[in-house]
């Protein structure tokens, strides 16, 4: 294992932990399931964006994921496509 892949593996494990320990049970479940399914395939750029998403406060992230209007307002936001990917993963419709 190279240093880069070892570093990426450590970051993936940290992201998985952070996804599972958000602070609210609902967000723990939503983010853990997404992380379990997607983290292994994330490269450096994708993982960096996911880490930034995980750094957001639960109330803000929960609104973006679960409520259609706040999610629709994300259009053009740098993390919008990642939020939409989480929504799609959980079977939530694309925001109008």
Buried (B, 14 or more C-beta within 10 A) or exposed (E): EEEEEEEBEEBBEEBBEBBBEBEEEEBBBBBBBBBEEBBEEBEEEBBEBBBEBBEBEBEEBBBBBBEEEBBEBBEEEEBBEBBBBBBEBEEBEEBE
